[in-house]
Amino acid sequence: MVKRKSLLKVRRARRSNFKTLCGIISGNKEVRTLITCRKMTFADVSDAFQMLSAFLREDEHYLASSKAYGDRGLQGLNDSLDLFLERPELGFIWLAYDEAGVAAMCVICYAISTSMGAVVAKLDDVSVKEDRRGKGVGTALVEQLKEQLRKESVTRIDVAVHLENPEARRFYQKLGFVALNEERLACVI
């Protein structure tokens, strides 16, 4: 008889803050910044709202598909923030902070992979503040996210990249993501 993991429970690690020291060359000197990532709590809702509302309002690739996603504007965003706090078993918002405050964020939703027989994560709405781009913040965000998900026994991260966003594709491939020969579709019900 084969022992099976319970599909009803995803092992949860205690609330953890992950830290990464990022360095960039500015002029002829290296500038180092400490990036700390954590799951959104009630105290972080305004930071998550700020980042997500800017992303949903400004990201050209999201806007190109927002109608197909059934975008409900600020009401949809507020409802989603409430759901992440009320239903953490479904996913979370991952926030990255530096010395100036919130620097980046992404959304994670859990799913079950029938091919792996395990819990996997869907990565969405990845956003780095414009003045923090190119400084390693996005890489720190995703690398610390991988560490958190490993602690929760999540075995894979899936991400969709807009067909006209080669920069994002290169970013994810640099972090170990592999291109798939498929396209994501949506149906609002």
MDAnalysis code that builds the backbone (N, CA, C; Angstrom):
import MDAnalysis as mda
import numpy as np

u = mda.Universe.empty(567, n_residues=189, atom_resindex=np.repeat(np.arange(189), 3), trajectory=True)
u.add_TopologyAttr("name", ["N", "CA", "C"] * 189)
u.add_TopologyAttr("resid", np.arange(1, 190))
u.add_TopologyAttr("resname", ["MET", "VAL", "LYS", "ARG", "LYS", "SER", "LEU", "LEU", "LYS", "VAL", "ARG", "ARG", "ALA", "ARG", "ARG", "SER", "ASN", "PHE", "LYS", "THR", "LEU", "CYS", "GLY", "ILE", "ILE", "SER", "GLY", "ASN", "LYS", "GLU", "VAL", "ARG", "THR", "LEU", "ILE", "THR", "CYS", "ARG", "LYS", "MET", "THR", "PHE", "ALA", "ASP", "VAL", "SER", "ASP", "ALA", "PHE", "GLN", "MET", "LEU", "SER", "ALA", "PHE", "LEU", "ARG", "GLU", "ASP", "GLU", "HIS", "TYR", "LEU", "ALA", "SER", "SER", "LYS", "ALA", "TYR", "GLY", "ASP", "ARG", "GLY", "LEU", "GLN", "GLY", "LEU", "ASN", "ASP", "SER", "LEU", "ASP", "LEU", "PHE", "LEU", "GLU", "ARG", "PRO", "GLU", "LEU", "GLY", "PHE", "ILE", "TRP", "LEU", "ALA", "TYR", "ASP", "GLU", "ALA", "GLY", "VAL", "ALA", "ALA", "MET", "CYS", "VAL", "ILE", "CYS", "TYR", "ALA", "ILE", "SER", "THR", "SER", "MET", "GLY", "ALA", "VAL", "VAL", "ALA", "LYS", "LEU", "ASP", "ASP", "VAL", "SER", "VAL", "LYS", "GLU", "ASP", "ARG", "ARG", "GLY", "LYS", "GLY", "VAL", "GLY", "THR", "ALA", "LEU", "VAL", "GLU", "GLN", "LEU", "LYS", "GLU", "GLN", "LEU", "ARG", "LYS", "GLU", "SER", "VAL", "THR", "ARG", "ILE", "ASP", "VAL", "ALA", "VAL", "HIS", "LEU", "GLU", "ASN", "PRO", "GLU", "ALA", "ARG", "ARG", "PHE", "TYR", "GLN", "LYS", "LEU", "GLY", "PHE", "VAL", "ALA", "LEU", "ASN", "GLU", "GLU", "ARG", "LEU", "ALA", "CYS", "VAL", "ILE"])
u.atoms.positions = np.array([
    [0.839, -1.178, 0.000],
    [0.000, 0.000, 0.000],
    [0.885, 1.243, 0.000],
    [0.566, 2.216, -0.845],
    [1.357, 3.434, -0.968],
    [0.815, 4.483, -0.013],
    [1.725, 5.105, 0.755],
    [1.309, 6.206, 1.621],
    [1.054, 7.425, 0.757],
    [-0.033, 8.136, 1.042],
    [-0.373, 9.329, 0.263],
    [-0.348, 10.536, 1.171],
    [0.137, 11.640, 0.651],
    [0.067, 12.908, 1.377],
    [-1.376, 13.382, 1.332],
    [-1.817, 14.024, 2.363],
    [-3.148, 14.606, 2.366],
    [-3.196, 15.765, 1.388],
    [-4.174, 15.732, 0.494],
    [-4.341, 16.820, -0.457],
    [-5.044, 18.008, 0.187],
    [-5.593, 17.795, 1.384],
    [-6.333, 18.874, 2.034],
    [-5.434, 19.830, 2.780],
    [-4.188, 19.447, 3.008],
    [-3.297, 20.301, 3.790],
    [-2.042, 20.617, 3.005],
    [-1.721, 21.868, 2.934],
    [-0.423, 22.298, 2.428],
    [0.348, 22.677, 3.673],
    [1.501, 22.045, 3.862],
    [2.277, 22.389, 5.053],
    [2.594, 23.863, 5.052],
    [2.319, 24.489, 6.144],
    [2.548, 25.922, 6.267],
    [3.737, 26.173, 7.178],
    [4.655, 26.956, 6.701],
    [5.779, 27.379, 7.538],
    [5.305, 28.536, 8.405],
    [5.929, 28.689, 9.573],
    [5.624, 29.865, 10.385],
    [5.893, 31.109, 9.560],
    [5.228, 32.200, 9.927],
    [5.445, 33.447, 9.195],
    [6.935, 33.742, 9.192],
    [7.451, 33.884, 8.016],
    [8.885, 34.093, 7.879],
    [9.138, 35.346, 7.074],
    [10.175, 36.031, 7.425],
    [10.704, 37.101, 6.593],
    [11.975, 36.569, 5.976],
    [12.123, 36.726, 4.666],
    [13.317, 36.313, 3.975],
    [14.081, 37.564, 3.594],
    [15.405, 37.489, 3.640],
    [16.233, 38.659, 3.348],
    [17.275, 38.324, 2.298],
    [17.507, 39.265, 1.393],
    [18.531, 39.137, 0.369],
    [19.223, 40.483, 0.238],
    [20.529, 40.442, 0.153],
    [21.300, 41.661, -0.088],
    [21.517, 41.773, -1.590],
    [20.975, 42.829, -2.197],
    [21.103, 43.057, -3.643],
    [22.151, 44.120, -3.881],
    [22.939, 43.944, -4.916],
    [23.952, 44.934, -5.260],
    [23.871, 45.341, -6.712],
    [24.036, 46.623, -6.974],
    [24.112, 47.119, -8.346],
    [25.281, 48.090, -8.430],
    [25.781, 48.276, -9.621],
    [26.848, 49.235, -9.846],
    [26.204, 50.563, -10.232],
    [26.491, 51.603, -9.491],
    [25.989, 52.940, -9.776],
    [27.203, 53.851, -9.930],
    [27.412, 54.302, -11.156],
    [28.638, 55.058, -11.424],
    [29.796, 54.084, -11.345],
    [30.730, 54.327, -10.446],
    [31.848, 53.390, -10.285],
    [31.876, 52.787, -8.886],
    [30.732, 52.810, -8.184],
    [30.678, 52.150, -6.882],
    [29.468, 51.227, -6.804],
    [29.596, 50.197, -5.989],
    [28.505, 49.244, -5.813],
    [27.597, 49.735, -4.687],
    [26.282, 49.685, -4.950],
    [25.286, 50.069, -3.965],
    [24.560, 48.798, -3.538],
    [24.506, 48.541, -2.241],
    [23.846, 47.339, -1.738],
    [22.569, 47.714, -1.019],
    [21.531, 46.909, -1.244],
    [20.237, 47.129, -0.625],
    [19.737, 45.809, -0.059],
    [19.229, 45.823, 1.165],
    [18.651, 44.643, 1.787],
    [17.182, 44.548, 1.383],
    [16.809, 43.421, 0.790],
    [15.425, 43.180, 0.384],
    [14.844, 42.139, 1.341],
    [13.725, 42.486, 1.967],
    [13.027, 41.588, 2.883],
    [11.662, 41.271, 2.300],
    [11.341, 39.986, 2.190],
    [10.059, 39.571, 1.630],
    [9.230, 38.844, 2.676],
    [7.903, 38.987, 2.538],
    [6.986, 38.292, 3.451],
    [5.598, 38.237, 2.824],
    [4.769, 37.362, 3.386],
    [3.371, 37.286, 2.988],
    [2.634, 38.500, 3.533],
    [1.657, 38.959, 2.766],
    [0.846, 40.094, 3.196],
    [0.065, 39.733, 4.455],
    [0.074, 40.657, 5.409],
    [-0.781, 40.575, 6.591],
    [-1.733, 41.764, 6.537],
    [-2.628, 41.846, 7.500],
    [-3.552, 42.977, 7.552],
    [-2.794, 44.303, 7.547],
    [-1.660, 44.348, 8.261],
    [-0.865, 45.584, 8.341],
    [-0.274, 45.989, 6.993],
    [-0.162, 45.048, 6.055],
    [0.447, 45.307, 4.746],
    [-0.563, 45.606, 3.641],
    [-1.856, 45.606, 3.962],
    [-2.879, 45.732, 2.920],
    [-2.712, 47.011, 2.110],
    [-2.400, 48.131, 2.753],
    [-2.277, 49.382, 1.989],
    [-1.104, 49.307, 1.008],
    [0.000, 48.644, 1.388],
    [1.124, 48.475, 0.460],
    [0.722, 47.604, -0.726],
    [0.014, 46.504, -0.437],
    [-0.438, 45.610, -1.509],
    [-1.417, 46.336, -2.424],
    [-2.333, 47.103, -1.833],
    [-3.298, 47.862, -2.632],
    [-2.582, 48.848, -3.543],
    [-1.623, 49.560, -2.999],
    [-0.856, 50.541, -3.789],
    [-0.171, 49.867, -4.970],
    [0.527, 48.765, -4.716],
    [1.257, 48.073, -5.783],
    [0.305, 47.477, -6.822],
    [-0.742, 46.793, -6.351],
    [-1.652, 46.131, -7.280],
    [-2.491, 47.122, -8.078],
    [-2.946, 48.189, -7.448],
    [-3.754, 49.160, -8.194],
    [-2.909, 49.821, -9.283],
    [-1.647, 50.107, -8.997],
    [-0.761, 50.670, -10.027],
    [-0.540, 49.650, -11.145],
    [-0.291, 48.394, -10.788],
    [-0.079, 47.349, -11.794],
    [-1.305, 47.203, -12.693],
    [-2.483, 47.082, -12.081],
    [-3.712, 46.862, -12.849],
    [-4.102, 48.076, -13.689],
    [-3.649, 49.244, -13.296],
    [-3.965, 50.483, -14.003],
    [-2.949, 50.796, -15.112],
    [-1.682, 50.355, -14.926],
    [-0.607, 50.818, -15.799],
    [0.065, 49.755, -16.659],
    [0.011, 48.488, -16.272],
    [0.764, 47.463, -17.002],
    [0.115, 47.199, -18.366],
    [0.827, 47.555, -19.431],
    [0.278, 47.441, -20.781],
    [-0.083, 46.006, -21.144],
    [0.671, 45.050, -20.638],
    [0.403, 43.656, -20.966],
    [-0.844, 43.159, -20.234],
    [-1.017, 43.568, -18.980],
    [-2.247, 43.218, -18.270],
    [-3.442, 43.896, -18.948],
    [-3.312, 45.180, -19.243],
    [-4.424, 45.934, -19.829],
    [-4.885, 45.327, -21.150],
    [-3.968, 44.751, -21.906],
    [-4.326, 44.133, -23.187],
    [-5.256, 42.935, -23.000],
    [-5.248, 42.325, -21.816],
    [-6.062, 41.140, -21.545],
    [-7.107, 41.366, -20.461],
    [-7.186, 42.558, -19.894],
    [-8.022, 42.779, -18.705],
    [-9.498, 42.470, -18.938],
    [-10.012, 42.735, -20.119],
    [-11.420, 42.439, -20.390],
    [-11.673, 40.929, -20.324],
    [-10.774, 40.149, -20.915],
    [-10.920, 38.689, -20.887],
    [-10.831, 38.149, -19.461],
    [-10.086, 38.852, -18.592],
    [-9.968, 38.445, -17.198],
    [-11.192, 38.830, -16.370],
    [-12.088, 39.647, -16.912],
    [-13.255, 40.071, -16.161],
    [-12.928, 41.129, -15.124],
    [-11.978, 41.991, -15.426],
    [-11.522, 43.032, -14.502],
    [-12.700, 43.823, -13.936],
    [-12.785, 43.899, -12.600],
    [-13.844, 44.642, -11.913],
    [-13.311, 45.901, -11.249],
    [-12.133, 46.337, -11.664],
    [-11.588, 47.580, -11.140],
    [-11.262, 47.498, -9.659],
    [-11.416, 48.630, -8.965],
    [-11.052, 48.711, -7.553],
    [-11.896, 47.797, -6.671],
    [-13.158, 47.564, -7.048],
    [-13.992, 46.653, -6.263],
    [-13.423, 45.235, -6.307],
    [-13.013, 44.811, -7.496],
    [-12.405, 43.487, -7.623],
    [-11.115, 43.384, -6.829],
    [-10.300, 44.432, -6.865],
    [-9.047, 44.440, -6.114],
    [-9.319, 44.367, -4.611],
    [-10.240, 45.196, -4.116],
    [-10.567, 45.155, -2.685],
    [-11.103, 43.791, -2.270],
    [-11.965, 43.196, -3.092],
    [-12.502, 41.869, -2.782],
    [-11.383, 40.832, -2.738],
    [-10.427, 40.932, -3.670],
    [-9.333, 39.954, -3.691],
    [-8.445, 40.088, -2.448],
    [-8.168, 41.307, -2.022],
    [-7.348, 41.498, -0.817],
    [-8.046, 40.884, 0.398],
    [-9.359, 41.090, 0.500],
    [-10.120, 40.468, 1.592],
    [-10.022, 38.950, 1.524],
    [-10.169, 38.386, 0.316],
    [-10.105, 36.927, 0.163],
    [-8.737, 36.365, 0.544],
    [-7.669, 37.056, 0.177],
    [-6.338, 36.565, 0.555],
    [-6.172, 36.537, 2.074],
    [-6.733, 37.511, 2.766],
    [-6.641, 37.524, 4.231],
    [-7.563, 36.481, 4.861],
    [-8.759, 36.311, 4.300],
    [-9.746, 35.389, 4.863],
    [-9.488, 33.936, 4.491],
    [-8.844, 33.682, 3.345],
    [-8.676, 32.319, 2.836],
    [-7.218, 32.037, 2.466],
    [-6.305, 32.072, 3.434],
    [-4.881, 31.883, 3.113],
    [-4.565, 30.514, 2.506],
    [-5.461, 29.550, 2.650],
    [-5.224, 28.243, 2.042],
    [-5.306, 28.306, 0.510],
    [-5.861, 29.401, -0.019],
    [-5.973, 29.557, -1.475],
    [-4.768, 30.251, -2.093],
    [-4.029, 31.020, -1.285],
    [-2.869, 31.726, -1.817],
    [-2.526, 32.935, -0.973],
    [-1.636, 33.773, -1.499],
    [-1.182, 34.933, -0.744],
    [-0.575, 35.972, -1.676],
    [-0.394, 37.151, -1.124],
    [0.348, 38.211, -1.814],
    [1.717, 38.271, -1.169],
    [2.761, 38.231, -1.994],
    [4.154, 38.221, -1.548],
    [4.719, 39.617, -1.786],
    [5.204, 40.243, -0.734],
    [5.687, 41.619, -0.798],
    [7.183, 41.689, -0.532],
    [7.871, 42.547, -1.261],
    [9.304, 42.789, -1.058],
    [9.478, 44.225, -0.575],
    [10.281, 44.390, 0.465],
    [10.556, 45.705, 1.041],
    [12.049, 45.987, 1.012],
    [12.386, 47.262, 0.779],
    [13.753, 47.728, 0.959],
    [13.706, 48.875, 1.958],
    [14.801, 49.596, 2.098],
    [14.853, 50.652, 3.120],
    [13.860, 51.788, 2.852],
    [13.356, 51.906, 1.627],
    [12.408, 52.969, 1.286],
    [10.952, 52.510, 1.365],
    [10.707, 51.243, 1.665],
    [9.332, 50.740, 1.759],
    [9.074, 49.627, 0.764],
    [7.801, 49.454, 0.406],
    [7.445, 48.380, -0.514],
    [8.118, 48.631, -1.865],
    [8.748, 47.579, -2.404],
    [9.507, 47.704, -3.646],
    [8.953, 46.822, -4.762],
    [8.291, 45.716, -4.393],
    [7.801, 44.772, -5.393],
    [6.758, 43.869, -4.755],
    [6.021, 43.179, -5.615],
    [5.038, 42.230, -5.116],
    [4.660, 41.258, -6.213],
    [4.018, 40.177, -5.791],
    [3.434, 39.218, -6.717],
    [2.302, 38.500, -6.001],
    [1.524, 37.762, -6.766],
    [0.388, 37.019, -6.239],
    [0.642, 35.540, -6.467],
    [0.331, 34.738, -5.457],
    [0.443, 33.281, -5.546],
    [-0.910, 32.661, -5.233],
    [-1.355, 31.741, -6.093],
    [-2.541, 30.930, -5.824],
    [-2.133, 29.467, -5.919],
    [-2.663, 28.660, -5.007],
    [-2.334, 27.241, -4.980],
    [-3.254, 26.448, -5.911],
    [-2.730, 25.339, -6.426],
    [-3.504, 24.404, -7.237],
    [-2.926, 23.010, -6.989],
    [-3.611, 22.009, -7.470],
    [-3.123, 20.630, -7.388],
    [-2.775, 20.173, -8.797],
    [-1.565, 19.698, -8.963],
    [-1.131, 19.168, -10.254],
    [-1.447, 17.681, -10.308],
    [-2.270, 17.291, -11.269],
    [-2.567, 15.864, -11.420],
    [-1.375, 15.108, -11.980],
    [-0.502, 15.782, -12.713],
    [0.677, 15.102, -13.257],
    [1.743, 14.887, -12.187],
    [1.820, 15.787, -11.218],
    [2.824, 15.660, -10.150],
    [2.235, 15.031, -8.897],
    [0.926, 15.076, -8.766],
    [0.294, 14.581, -7.551],
    [0.701, 15.415, -6.352],
    [0.798, 16.718, -6.559],
    [1.306, 17.599, -5.508],
    [0.722, 19.001, -5.680],
    [0.924, 19.800, -4.650],
    [0.486, 21.189, -4.696],
    [1.501, 21.993, -5.503],
    [0.981, 22.846, -6.389],
    [1.800, 23.751, -7.185],
    [1.279, 25.162, -6.965],
    [2.026, 26.140, -7.447],
    [1.641, 27.538, -7.265],
    [1.532, 28.221, -8.618],
    [0.537, 29.089, -8.744],
    [0.387, 29.932, -9.922],
    [0.871, 31.320, -9.539],
    [1.892, 31.799, -10.237],
    [2.484, 33.110, -9.992],
    [1.839, 34.114, -10.942],
    [1.395, 35.238, -10.389],
    [0.690, 36.228, -11.191],
    [1.030, 37.633, -10.723],
    [0.711, 38.616, -11.539],
    [0.781, 40.032, -11.186],
    [2.113, 40.441, -10.553],
    [3.202, 39.987, -11.141],
    [4.533, 40.347, -10.644],
    [4.809, 41.800, -11.028],
    [5.190, 42.595, -10.038],
    [5.424, 44.012, -10.305],
    [6.536, 44.541, -9.410],
    [7.462, 45.258, -10.012],
    [8.543, 45.941, -9.285],
    [8.363, 47.433, -9.536],
    [8.440, 48.231, -8.481],
    [8.311, 49.681, -8.667],
    [9.345, 50.150, -9.681],
    [8.930, 51.096, -10.494],
    [9.768, 51.531, -11.618],
    [11.162, 51.977, -11.180],
    [11.266, 52.705, -10.069],
    [12.578, 53.200, -9.629],
    [13.452, 52.117, -9.003],
    [12.915, 50.899, -8.823],
    [13.688, 49.788, -8.255],
    [14.076, 48.756, -9.320],
    [13.609, 48.925, -10.533],
    [13.885, 47.935, -11.589],
    [15.354, 47.932, -11.961],
    [15.843, 46.746, -12.332],
    [17.238, 46.600, -12.736],
    [18.208, 46.575, -11.576],
    [17.707, 46.445, -10.353],
    [18.561, 46.469, -9.160],
    [18.551, 45.148, -8.397],
    [17.961, 44.116, -8.990],
    [17.925, 42.812, -8.337],
    [16.720, 42.582, -7.446],
    [15.818, 43.541, -7.373],
    [14.652, 43.403, -6.495],
    [13.728, 42.291, -6.985],
    [13.451, 42.246, -8.286],
    [12.586, 41.201, -8.838],
    [13.182, 39.814, -8.647],
    [14.479, 39.710, -8.849],
    [15.149, 38.421, -8.633],
    [15.047, 38.014, -7.163],
    [15.283, 38.948, -6.251],
    [15.166, 38.650, -4.813],
    [13.741, 38.230, -4.471],
    [12.752, 38.919, -5.038],
    [11.347, 38.597, -4.815],
    [11.065, 37.143, -5.171],
    [11.475, 36.731, -6.367],
    [11.177, 35.378, -6.844],
    [12.023, 34.335, -6.122],
    [13.299, 34.601, -5.883],
    [14.146, 33.624, -5.190],
    [13.662, 33.395, -3.755],
    [13.276, 34.461, -3.067],
    [12.758, 34.300, -1.708],
    [11.389, 33.617, -1.727],
    [10.602, 33.863, -2.772],
    [9.322, 33.176, -2.937],
    [9.553, 31.675, -3.098],
    [10.521, 31.302, -3.923],
    [10.836, 29.876, -4.098],
    [11.171, 29.232, -2.753],
    [11.967, 29.920, -1.939],
    [12.346, 29.403, -0.622],
    [11.106, 29.201, 0.254],
    [10.201, 30.181, 0.258],
    [8.965, 30.069, 1.040],
    [8.122, 28.893, 0.563],
    [7.958, 28.769, -0.744],
    [7.120, 27.694, -1.280],
    [7.722, 26.317, -1.024],
    [9.045, 26.196, -1.071],
    [9.682, 24.918, -0.725],
    [9.343, 24.527, 0.712],
    [9.337, 25.497, 1.624],
    [8.982, 25.222, 3.023],
    [7.546, 24.720, 3.152],
    [6.704, 25.090, 2.198],
    [5.303, 24.669, 2.204],
    [5.079, 23.408, 1.368],
    [6.149, 22.785, 0.909],
    [6.101, 21.574, 0.086],
    [5.434, 21.793, -1.264],
    [5.469, 23.006, -1.770],
    [4.993, 23.289, -3.120],
    [6.103, 22.856, -4.072],
    [5.727, 22.159, -5.141],
    [6.731, 21.512, -5.984],
    [6.983, 22.185, -7.325],
    [6.128, 23.140, -7.702],
    [6.324, 23.806, -9.001],
    [5.653, 25.170, -8.954],
    [6.215, 26.112, -9.700],
    [5.600, 27.420, -9.885],
    [5.299, 27.571, -11.371],
    [4.047, 27.908, -11.684],
    [3.645, 28.173, -13.062],
    [3.439, 29.668, -13.223],
    [3.884, 30.215, -14.334],
    [3.682, 31.626, -14.623],
    [3.330, 31.778, -16.097],
    [2.458, 32.725, -16.383],
    [2.132, 33.042, -17.770],
    [2.830, 34.344, -18.134],
    [3.328, 34.417, -19.352],
    [4.011, 35.617, -19.837],
    [3.296, 36.080, -21.094],
    [2.976, 37.356, -21.148],
    [2.315, 37.921, -22.331],
    [3.195, 37.677, -23.546],
    [2.559, 37.331, -24.658],
    [3.295, 37.000, -25.879],
    [4.198, 38.131, -26.357],
    [3.840, 39.363, -26.042],
    [4.631, 40.516, -26.487],
    [5.467, 41.113, -25.355],
    [5.923, 40.254, -24.453],
    [6.745, 40.714, -23.333],
    [8.016, 39.854, -23.219],
    [8.928, 39.994, -24.194],
    [10.136, 39.162, -24.178],
    [11.036, 39.437, -22.971],
    [10.988, 40.654, -22.411],
    [11.811, 40.952, -21.230],
    [11.391, 40.072, -20.057],
    [10.080, 39.926, -19.869],
    [9.582, 39.076, -18.784],
    [9.975, 37.621, -19.032],
    [9.848, 37.179, -20.266],
    [10.232, 35.788, -20.593],
    [11.706, 35.539, -20.235],
    [12.591, 36.460, -20.603],
    [14.016, 36.311, -20.278],
    [14.244, 36.321, -18.766],
    [13.533, 37.202, -18.060],
    [13.649, 37.282, -16.603],
    [13.317, 35.932, -15.965],
    [12.186, 35.345, -16.337],
    [11.783, 34.066, -15.738],
    [12.719, 32.940, -16.149],
    [13.143, 32.914, -17.393],
    [14.057, 31.862, -17.834],
    [15.383, 31.950, -17.083],
    [15.840, 33.161, -16.806],
    [17.074, 33.348, -16.027],
    [16.930, 32.746, -14.624],
    [15.688, 32.720, -14.125],
    [15.423, 32.194, -12.785],
    [15.028, 30.717, -12.795],
    [15.186, 30.047, -13.946],
    [14.959, 28.607, -14.003],
    [13.616, 28.174, -14.565],
    [12.778, 29.109, -14.995],
    [11.501, 28.740, -15.595],
    [11.743, 28.261, -17.022],
    [10.935, 27.306, -17.467],
    [11.080, 26.707, -18.780],
    [9.851, 27.047, -19.614],
    [10.077, 27.489, -20.860],
    [8.966, 27.817, -21.752],
    [8.166, 26.565, -22.080],
    [6.848, 26.711, -22.152],
    [5.945, 25.616, -22.514],
    [5.362, 25.904, -23.891],
    [4.985, 24.885, -24.594],
    [4.391, 25.059, -25.918],
    [2.872, 25.141, -25.791],
    [2.415, 26.122, -25.029],
    [0.980, 26.308, -24.859],
    [0.679, 27.770, -24.592],
    [-0.565, 28.121, -24.706],
    [-1.006, 29.488, -24.451],
    [-2.130, 29.437, -23.424],
    [-2.137, 30.374, -22.502],
    [-3.166, 30.424, -21.471],
    [-4.422, 31.096, -22.047],
    [-5.591, 30.550, -21.696],
    [-6.866, 31.103, -22.099],
    [-7.692, 31.381, -20.859],
    [-8.676, 32.260, -20.954],
    [-9.552, 32.571, -19.810],
    [-11.004, 32.575, -20.251],
    [-11.892, 32.182, -19.339],
    [-13.323, 32.209, -19.582],
    [-13.996, 32.714, -18.304],
    [-14.581, 33.910, -18.352],
    [-15.294, 34.450, -17.202],
    [-16.639, 33.743, -17.117],
    [-16.951, 33.207, -15.938],
    [-18.233, 32.476, -15.769],
    [-19.106, 33.116, -14.717],
])
